Amino acid sequence: MTQQNDGTMALEVCQQRLFALDQHQLRSPYDLYRQWRERGPVVYLEDQDIYVVTRHDMIKLVNRRPVLFSSQNPLGPSSALAAEAIAEVLQDFPEEAAARAHVVLNRGSVLFTADPPEHTRHRRLLNAALRRSAIDSIKSEINLIARNAVAGIKRNADIDFNEALAVPVPIHCLATLLGVSRDHAADFHRWAEAINASIGSKMAREKIKRIIQDQMEFWSFFEAEIMSREQSPRQDLLSAIATAESDVDAPLTLSEKVGFCSQLIGAGADTTTKLIGFATLAMAQDESLQNKLRNSPEAIRPFAEEILRLEPPVQGMFRVTTADAELGDIKIPQGSMVWLLYGSANRDHDVFSYPDEVNFERVNARDHLSFGSGPHVCIGANLAREVAHSVLTQLLAQTQQVVLTESQDLSVLHSYVMHGLKSLTVKLT
């Protein structure tokens, strides 16, 4: 057997393991991505019937053509299969409840699940809600939440880092920005898990029933909050969503408003949790890196940016072609599923020198695609960056060392799209 055949077989085995949700392959899929990237800017996976866009420039090109490459199913084939399974289970629910669950599942067909011209309308109406000044207005509260959370963690004892810090802080910060009580933090986490449950994974019927119940509870809570803000606006994000208007656009419907909230909860807090987790793991695994950050706090932001590049919380979004298309020399038929693989583009040698290494001095650090690009660039990127920076700053300022517990299983989520640590056990000294 030739070396080339050996390489092809090894590649196919890795592909199979990725989509079979093999834990080892999910934890570090980047060598597989490199092999795809070396094959070309677009690789067709026949067994999955998807076209994988592997390179940075090609993904940016696709993102600039949202009409041809539709966002009607941005979370991929497994999400579509889950939608079918959920639709079957929803037949057992009252019609109104089923309709509400569909809205939450589909994120209200707003922003990253919408195409122009509706997507353009959504951005005009909602951009102001998460503008930089809105984040700056609660910056002191974000810092206080992070500082108190770190201060409250027991020292010199093994702790579940996700439970103690990485999960609650982003949720508390988002609750503060939205203007709702932090008493709902546990609900937010449960709702986020329900919203994201179908992404890149498989679900049993009983689990589907549970997430539908959670999704309906999510709708009821935010419908009441939005209607309250419509009657009596406050200085908070929910009021900005509830009263969003422009001179040229029709106002948002209730479904669109609740859908946007589902995106904030499902994507905003959750992806920040994943970023904080991987950043802390990197520090705990490398004492010299940790000391360098502790002695140079100005390096924390570029460090977080590098972790975003190296371990993107969303490995890639999907697009569906609305007509026959061609990328590079690959012809893609209408109706095809196209995977924009951010996790590959972020390690593209043509864009990033020594792409597998953390480099605080990287001049193009923010050229990564972990928040997308073009019209669909993440509207909550500023919030994610600010919360992560506050958490990491306080963690380093209040400790002498963050130590990784020995012999722990660093397993990741059971998904090839959503990328995050299931748990992380550390000791703070």
N, C-alpha and C positions, 0 to 999 in steps of 0.2 A: 504494500500500500504506500502511495507517495505521501510526502510531507504535506502537500496541499490537501489531499483527501483527509489526512489526519486532522488538519486544521479545520476543514469544513465540518467534519463530524463533531469535533469539540465545540465549535460554534453552535451547531444545531442542538447539542445537548444543553448548553447554557441557555439558549432560547427557550427550550422546553421547560427547563427548571424555573425560569423567570415567570412564565405564564402559568406554570403549575404552582406558583407561589412558594417555591422552595426557599426556606429561611436564609440559607447561606447566600443564595443568589440575590435575594432581595436586599440583604444587608449591604452588599457591595456589588452593584451591577455594572460598575464603570469600565471594567475590562471588556465586558460584552459590548458596551456602548462604543468603546474604542474600536473593536473589531468591525462593528457596523459602519462606523465613521470611515474606516479605511476602505471599506467596500464602495463607498460613494456617499454623496449628499442625501440620496434617497435609497432606501433598501426595502424591497417588497418581501414581506413575510407571508409565504403562501399558506402555511397552516393556520395563521391568524386572520388572513385576508386583510392586512393593514399595511399601509405604506409608512415607514419610519423615516422622518426627516432628521438627519443626524448632525448637520453642521449649522453653525451660527448664522452665517449670511443667508442661507436658504430658509431658515426658520423666520428670520426677520422679513424676508421677501413674502412668505406666506401670510404673515401677520399684517402686512400692508395691503392684502387683497381679501378683505373679509366677506365680500359678496361671493367670490368664487369659492373660497374656503370658509364654509359656514360654521358657526359655533352652536348649531342646533343640538349637538351632543358632545360637549367639550370634555366629558369625563370617560368617554370610550365605550367599547363593546360590553364590558362587564356591567356598566351602568345601564345600558340599554336592556341587557338580559335581566338585571335586577328590576327594572321598571316593568317588564312583562310579568315577573313573578309577583311584584307588589300589586299590579293591576288585578291579578287573579285573586289575591287575598282580599283586596278592597271590595270585591263583590259581596263580601260578608258584612260590610259596614254600611251605615246609612249614606245616602247619596251626597248629602252636604259634607259629611265627614270625609268621604272619599275625595271629593273635589278639593277640599282644603289640603289633604295629605299630598295630592298631586302637585299643588302649587309649591309646597315646601320641597318636595322631591325634585321638582324642576327649577328650583330657585326663582320662581315667579317669572320665568322667561325674561329676566332683566339682566342688563350688563353682560357678564361673561357667558350667559346662555342665550343672548340675543344677537341679531344681525342688524346692519343698517337697513332702513332708516330708524328703526326703533331703538337700536343701541345708541345711535347718535343723540336721539332725544333723551334717553336715560342719562347719558354723560352730562348733557347740558343741565339737566335738572338736579343731578346729584353730585356733580363735581365740587360744588361749594360746600357740601355737607362735610367732606373730608379734606378740605383744603389745609395747607400747612399751618395757617394761623389757627385753625380749629384744634389741631394737635398741640400747638404751642400754648394754647389757652389752658390746657389741663396738664402741661408738662410738670409743674410742681406737684400735682396730685399723683401723676405716674411715678415720680421719684419717691414720694412718700409711701405709696403702696409697695414699691419694690424694697425700700429701706426697711419698713416694718416687717415685711415677709421674711427677709433674710435674717433680721434680728430675732425673729421668733423661732428660728430653726435650732433644735438642740445641737450642741457641739459635741465632738468626740464620740459620736454614735452613728451607726449606719442609718441613713434616712432614704426614703423613696423620694428622689429629687423631683420627679414629675408631680407627685402628690403634694409635696411641700412647697414647691416654688413654680415650676415650669407651667403647670396647668392653672393654678389659681390666679397668679399675677396678671397674665394677659386677659383673663375673664373679668377680673375686678377692674382693670383699666378700661376695658370695653364697656362694662356696665356704667362706669363713671362718665365716659364719653356719651353714651346713649342717654344717660340721665335716669337710670333705673336703680333700684336698691341692690346693693351687693349681696343681700340675703338670697338672691336668686342665682348666685354663682354656681352652686351645685346643679341647679336646673340647666343653666347655660351649657355646662360641660356635657350633661346627659343629652341635651338637645343637639349639640354639635356632633356627638357621636352618632345620633340617629340620622342627622342630615348627611353625614359622610359615610354611613354604613355601606352604601352600595358601590363605593368607588373602588374599582380594581380588585374586587373580592367577590365571594359567593355567600349567600345567606340561606339558612334553613327557614321553613315556613313559620315556625314559632318566633324566630328572631324578627322576621318581617312584621308579625303582629305587634311585637313590642315597639319597634321603631315607628310604626304607624300611630300607635297610641301617643308616643312622644312627640311626633310631628303635629298631631292634632292639638296637643297641649301647648306646643310652641305657638301655633296659629292663634289659639284663644288668648294667650298672654299678650302677644304683640298686637293683635287686633284691638284689644282693650286699651293698650298703651297708646297706640296711634290715634284712635278715636278721641282719647283724652287730650292729646296734643293738638288735634285739629280744633277742638273747642277752646283750649287754653294753652297756647304755645308757651314754651319756656326757652331758656338758653341752653339747649342740649341738642345732641345729634338726632334723637327721635323727633323732635319738633321740626328740625330742618328737613327730615324725610317726610314728615306728615304734611308740611306746608310748602313743599318744593313747587316752584312755579317759574315760568319764563314767559316772555312776550310772544314767543313763536310756537310753543309746544303745548299739547294737551296735558293736563295734570296727570300725575301718576294715579293709577287705579289702586284699590286696596290690595289686590293680589300682587301688584308690582311693589308696593311698599313693604308688604310682609315678605315677599321674595327677596328684596334687597336686605332685609334684616336677617334672613336665613343665610345669605351669602356672608354677611358680617360675622355671624356666630359660627357658621360652619367652616369658613375659610380664614377670617381675620384672626380670631383668638387661637384657633387650632394650629395654623401654620406658624404663628409666633412661638407657641409651645414647642413645636418641633425644632425651630431654629435655636431656641435657648438650650434645649436638650443636647443637640449635637455640638454646640459651642462649649458647653460645660464638659461634655465627654472629651473633646479635643484638649481642653485645659488639663483635665484630670489625668489624661494619658501622657502628657508632656510637661514635666515640671519646669523645664526651662522656658517654655512658651508661657506658662502661667506666671512665672516670675517676671518675665519681660512685660506682660500686660499689667501686672500689679505695679511695676515700677514706672510704666509709661501709659497712664490712663488714656492719653490721646490716641493710642493705638487700638482701643477697644472697638471704635466704629469700623475702621478698615478690617479688623479681625472678624467682626460679625458679617461684614460684606463678603469676606472670603469663605466663611462657613456657608453662607447663602449660596455662593457659587458652587462649592464642593459638594454640599449635601442639600440640594433643593427640596423643600418640603413637598412640592408638587413636581414630580419627575418630568411631567410633560402633559400638555393639553391636546385634545383631539379636535380635528376639523373634519367636515364632510364636504366633498366636492359637489357643487351645484351644477357643474357642467364638466365635460371632458377637459382635463388640464394636463400640463406638462411641466415637470420640474427637472432641471438638468436635462438629461436625455431619457428620462423615465416618463412614459405616458400613463396618466392616471385617469381611469374612467369615471364618469359621473356617478355620484352616489358612493364613492369609495371613502373608507375611513383612513384619515391621515394623522399620524401621531407626531406632534412637534416635541421632540425629545430634548427638553431643556437640560436634563442631566448630562446629555452628551455634548450639546453646544457649549456648555459652561467649561468644558475641558478641551475645547477645540484648539489645537496647537497653532492654527493660523491666526488666532485672536489673542490667546493668553500664553505667555512664555512660562515654561515649567508649570503646566496647568494643574498638576496633581499636588502641588505644594501650596502651603499658606504663605503669602507674601504681603506684609503690611504696606510695602512700598509700591505695590502694583498701581500704575498710573491709570489703568483702565478698569479698575476693580468693579465699578458699577455697570460695566458693559455686559455683565451676566444677564441671563434671561429668566432668572427664578421668579420674577414678578411679571413675566411676559414682556411684550413690546407692542408698539403700534397702538391702534385704537383700543386694544384689549389689555393694555398695561394695568396692573392691579391698582385699584382705586384706594386700597388700604395700605399701600406700601409704607407710607410715612408713619402710620401708627405702629406697624410691626417693627420697623427699625427703632423707633423711639422706646418702645417697651423693652425690646431686647437689650438695647444699650443701657437702660436704667438697671435692669436685672443684673447684667454682667458687671456693671460698675459697682453696684452695691455688694455683690458677691465677692468681688476681689478686695474691696475696701474694708469689709468687715471680717475677713478671714486671713489666716496666715497660709493656709493650704487647703485645696480641695482634692481629696484623695479618692480614687476609684476603688471600690470594694473588690477584693480578689475573687477570681473564679466565678464571676457572675455571667449570666447569659445575656449578652447584648442583642436580644431579639428585636426585630422591627415589626411594624404593622403588617398585617396579612394583605398587602396590596402592592401592585406594581406601579400604581399612580401616586398614591399618598405615601410619603416616606418619612417615618418618624420612629423614635425608640419607644417600644412598649413600656419599658421601665428603665430606670437608671438609679443604682444604689451608690451613694457617695458618703464620705465622712468629711465634715467641716471642722478644721482646727483653728 
